[in-house]
Each structure stands twice: as structure tokens, then as C-alpha cells.
Amino acid sequence: MKIVNYDADKNFVDKIWASKIPFPRYVKGVLETLERTFYRGFNDYQDISKQNFSPSPVRKFECGRYENLAVLLHAIPIYLRNDGTRPIEYQGQYEEIRIVDLLGAYISRGPRKKTPYIELYLREIYSAAEEFYEKYKNKNWFDRKPSVISGFKYLLTKVLIHELAHAALDIFNLEDTPLSDKLSTCPEFRKWREESMANAVALRIIKDFSEDTSTAPDKKTFYEYAKKFMQEMQPEEYALGVLMEDFDADDFNSVFEAKIKGVDPMLQQEWLDYAQGTPNWDGLKALNEKINSTFLTKK
């Protein structure tokens, strides 16, 4: 894992490496669970962290499969930042403008095929952990009530896996960049499909980790925390991922390939209307299968 201390406050960086929050070791444990299950050939992965112009390793490792997050973790550089603000010049003056308002971001380098990277917004994640603590402290949501510090550790790991899922869904680093007209899907359709799937991937991996043979006492709490955070603290398109926890490769590929092959606008709206109503997983899965069978462009 290639973590770069980009511009985060030392206070937050120290929290990550402090003995109470062994972030690299903790994340490594989560992802090792994934690696043991799905990927064993790490001698082949492509290191892109120090290359200015390189395609993502996604294309080399069957980009439509979420299992390859274990590979991406070793390939994509990770930047620690305070938040999603950027200095923007206006009339000769620089002003901090928030261009990302969530907890982290996967930055695709687009058709020019520069190296993609992930940003984790430590101040935002810590603030979310504090807010969530205030929300749950008088509720019986967890077997073991986590502290703000534990919540920070859990959220940091959850956000990282979520962003790795976006990397696995990234079509712009394919060897053959799709034509723009194949991306003419409704923005809301794309957002709901991708954010829900990224959360479903994160929850699946965290659940697998929590059910590992290790007896670490907070593993189950990590899963409970991630699931409740998605339901209580995130927008509806993210919360939908909890419903999709039992997705399979076809469901994941349905999200990925829709961006390449195109989906009929009427079918996009049908999926979106259903997802924004009172969906169940069987209904969503059936619509995914319908999308898979009616892609506008066939390989």
C-alpha cells in the first residue's frame, strides 16, 4: 500500500499511526482477507505509483471484477488530505474552494491515461466519526460500542475500500477507451448505480473480514458500524449498497459494462425509479439481469 502524506494535518496523520489506530496494519488485515480468498499471484501486479503516464492496472486484471481490489491496493497511490478543498485562482487571488464534499475520492486520470490515485479526507472522516458517535451513543446499535477513535479507524478503512471499488469500476483506464456516446447515461442513473455498488463491495469485504477465523473482538463491530453508518449517515444512493450486500459478479459487471456498452434511456429510468422507491434485492437483481441482456452495444 502506497500511502503518501500529502497535506493532512500532522494531528490526523499521527492518529493513523498511533498505537490505538494502526491504520496500515488494520487495513492490511482487511485486504489480506480479500487476497487469501481471491488473488494469489502478486508477482505480476503492475506498479503505477511512480509513473506519470500509465494505464491503470485494472485493465490487466479483468477490470469488471471487484476481487481485484486486492491488486489495486498495491498499485494506486493514496494521498492523505484534510478535506476536498482546492486552491482556485480568481482575479489574481487564491481561494480554497470545496470541490469534493464527501469523505474520499478516486481520481481517474481519464482518456489521457495518467496515473489514477485515491484521496482520503482525514478531517472529514474524523468529523463524521464524531457526529456518528453522538448519534449512536444512546442507542443499542452495536454489541461493543465503539469510541470516536474506533469509528475513525473503521470509517477510514471503509472509505478506502469504497474508493478502490470505484477504481475497479473505472472504464477510462481501459486499453481501448470507450467512445463518449456510450457514456450517454443519465447522471443520476450512473451515480446511484456506482455509489451503491461501491458501498456494497465495501460492506461485503468488511463482512468477510469480520467472519474470518481470527478472534479479534472488534471485527464484528466493524461490520455493524459500517452497515449502520451507510444506513444512517450517507445519502440514499450510498445507503442502497446495504441492500445489495449479496451481489455477484454479474451484478458488478452490469454496473461496469453499462458505462461501456450503453443502456436504453427507458431502462435507465425504470431502474432508477425502482431504486429510488422501496426496492428489494430480488427486484434490483432482476433489473440488473434485464440491463445485461439489452446492452446497446454487444462485444
VENBEL-V164476 format. One record per residue. PHI is phi in degrees with one decimal (none if undefined). BURIAL is # if it has 24 or more other ideal C-beta (glycine too) atoms within 12 Angstrom, else .. D_LAST is the distance of its C-alpha to the last C-alpha in whole Angstrom. Layout:
phi | burial | d_last
PHI | BURIAL | D_LAST
PHI | BURIAL | D_LAST
//
This chain:
phi | burial | d_last
none | # | 34
-109.9 | . | 35
-88.8 | # | 37
-115.5 | . | 39
-76.5 | . | 42
-82.5 | . | 41
-151.5 | . | 43
-76.6 | # | 44
-58.8 | . | 48
-57.2 | . | 49
-56.2 | . | 50
-75.7 | # | 47
-63.2 | # | 46
-61.6 | . | 49
-61.9 | # | 48
-65.4 | # | 45
-94.2 | . | 47
-66.3 | . | 50
-61.2 | . | 51
-77.5 | . | 50
-133.3 | # | 46
-76.5 | . | 45
-55.1 | # | 42
-59.3 | # | 40
-67.2 | . | 41
-66.5 | # | 40
-61.7 | # | 37
-58.7 | . | 37
-64.5 | # | 38
-62.4 | # | 35
-74.6 | # | 32
-64.1 | # | 34
-58.8 | # | 33
-64.4 | # | 30
-64.2 | # | 30
-61.7 | . | 32
-80.4 | . | 29
-120.3 | # | 26
-142.7 | # | 26
-128.3 | . | 29
-103.6 | . | 28
-73.0 | . | 29
-68.6 | . | 30
-100.8 | . | 27
-68.5 | # | 26
-92.5 | # | 26
-84.1 | . | 29
-110.1 | # | 28
-67.4 | # | 31
-116.8 | . | 33
-109.5 | . | 31
-77.9 | . | 31
-131.3 | . | 28
-157.9 | # | 25
-67.1 | # | 21
-63.0 | # | 21
-67.9 | # | 21
-53.9 | # | 19
-64.7 | # | 16
-75.4 | . | 18
-117.2 | # | 18
50.7 | . | 15
-56.5 | # | 15
-84.2 | # | 14
-125.5 | # | 17
-66.8 | # | 21
-59.6 | # | 23
-78.3 | # | 22
-59.0 | # | 25
-62.2 | # | 27
-73.9 | # | 26
-61.7 | # | 25
-56.8 | # | 29
-86.3 | # | 30
-114.6 | # | 28
-96.4 | # | 28
-65.8 | # | 32
-121.3 | # | 34
-105.8 | # | 36
-96.1 | # | 39
-127.0 | # | 40
-72.7 | # | 43
-159.6 | # | 40
-94.3 | # | 38
-90.1 | . | 40
-137.4 | . | 40
-75.4 | . | 43
-115.0 | . | 42
-83.4 | . | 45
-142.2 | . | 46
51.5 | . | 49
79.0 | . | 50
-115.0 | . | 50
-99.8 | . | 47
-133.5 | . | 47
-74.8 | . | 45
-115.3 | . | 42
-78.5 | . | 40
-108.9 | . | 36
-132.3 | . | 35
-116.1 | . | 37
-111.4 | # | 35
-94.6 | # | 36
-169.7 | # | 33
-154.5 | # | 30
-98.8 | # | 27
-103.3 | # | 27
-80.4 | # | 24
-91.8 | # | 25
72.6 | . | 22
-65.7 | . | 20
-75.6 | . | 23
62.9 | # | 23
-76.2 | . | 26
-66.1 | # | 27
-75.8 | # | 26
-156.0 | # | 29
-118.1 | # | 30
-116.3 | # | 34
-116.2 | # | 36
-98.7 | # | 39
-65.0 | # | 42
-63.5 | # | 44
-67.1 | # | 42
-65.9 | # | 41
-64.5 | # | 45
-62.5 | . | 45
-65.1 | # | 43
-64.7 | # | 44
-64.4 | . | 48
-63.1 | . | 47
-66.3 | # | 45
-59.5 | # | 48
-62.6 | . | 51
-73.6 | . | 48
-98.5 | # | 48
-60.4 | . | 52
-104.5 | . | 54
-117.4 | . | 51
-97.7 | . | 50
-88.1 | # | 47
-125.6 | # | 47
-64.8 | . | 48
-124.5 | . | 49
-71.1 | . | 50
-79.4 | # | 48
-81.4 | . | 50
-60.6 | # | 49
-63.1 | # | 48
-63.5 | # | 46
-60.8 | # | 44
-59.9 | # | 43
-62.9 | # | 42
-62.6 | # | 40
-65.7 | # | 38
-58.3 | # | 38
-69.7 | # | 36
-61.3 | # | 34
-64.9 | # | 33
-59.9 | # | 32
-64.8 | # | 30
-57.5 | # | 28
-70.9 | # | 28
-63.0 | # | 26
-64.4 | # | 24
-61.0 | # | 23
-62.8 | # | 22
-68.7 | # | 20
-95.5 | # | 18
-79.6 | # | 18
-92.6 | # | 15
-77.3 | # | 17
-105.7 | # | 18
-70.3 | # | 15
-61.0 | . | 15
-107.2 | . | 13
-66.1 | . | 14
-63.0 | # | 12
-70.6 | . | 14
-62.3 | . | 17
-69.9 | . | 16
-81.8 | # | 13
-102.6 | # | 16
-81.3 | . | 18
-91.0 | # | 18
-59.6 | # | 22
-54.5 | . | 24
-65.8 | . | 25
-60.7 | # | 22
-61.5 | # | 21
-63.9 | # | 24
-64.4 | # | 25
-68.0 | # | 22
-77.1 | # | 22
-66.4 | # | 25
-66.6 | # | 26
-67.8 | # | 23
-61.9 | # | 25
-70.2 | # | 28
-62.4 | # | 27
-60.9 | # | 26
-59.7 | # | 29
-66.2 | # | 31
-61.1 | # | 29
-66.7 | # | 30
-64.6 | # | 34
-65.2 | # | 34
-58.9 | # | 33
-63.7 | # | 36
-68.7 | # | 38
-97.0 | . | 38
-63.9 | . | 38
-70.9 | . | 42
-61.3 | . | 43
-102.6 | . | 46
-52.5 | . | 46
-66.8 | . | 47
-97.0 | # | 45
-64.2 | # | 42
-64.8 | # | 42
-63.1 | # | 43
-57.2 | # | 40
-63.7 | # | 38
-59.4 | # | 40
-65.3 | # | 41
-60.4 | # | 37
-64.7 | # | 36
-69.1 | # | 39
-62.6 | # | 39
-60.4 | # | 35
-72.8 | # | 37
-97.6 | # | 40
-116.2 | # | 39
-110.3 | # | 36
-59.4 | . | 34
-58.6 | # | 33
-67.4 | # | 29
-78.9 | # | 30
-60.2 | # | 32
-57.8 | # | 30
-60.1 | # | 28
-64.3 | # | 31
-65.3 | # | 30
-97.5 | # | 27
-55.7 | # | 28
-96.4 | . | 27
-63.9 | # | 23
-126.8 | . | 21
-60.1 | . | 18
-64.2 | . | 16
-65.4 | # | 18
-62.5 | # | 17
-63.4 | # | 14
-61.4 | # | 14
-71.0 | # | 16
-65.0 | # | 14
-74.3 | # | 10
-60.6 | # | 12
-74.5 | # | 13
-95.4 | # | 10
-94.2 | # | 8
87.6 | # | 12
-131.4 | # | 14
-55.4 | . | 16
-55.3 | . | 20
-64.8 | . | 22
-72.4 | # | 20
-57.4 | # | 20
-66.7 | . | 24
-61.3 | # | 24
-63.4 | # | 23
-64.6 | # | 25
-60.2 | . | 28
-68.0 | # | 28
-64.2 | # | 27
-86.6 | . | 30
-93.4 | . | 33
-122.7 | . | 34
-75.3 | # | 30
-123.5 | . | 30
-67.6 | . | 28
-60.7 | . | 27
-66.2 | . | 26
-64.8 | # | 24
-64.0 | # | 22
-63.2 | . | 22
-69.4 | # | 20
-60.2 | # | 18
-63.7 | . | 17
-64.2 | . | 17
-62.2 | # | 15
-59.0 | # | 12
-87.6 | . | 12
-128.6 | # | 12
-55.2 | # | 10
-69.5 | # | 10
-120.0 | . | 7
-97.7 | . | 4
-73.7 | . | 0
//
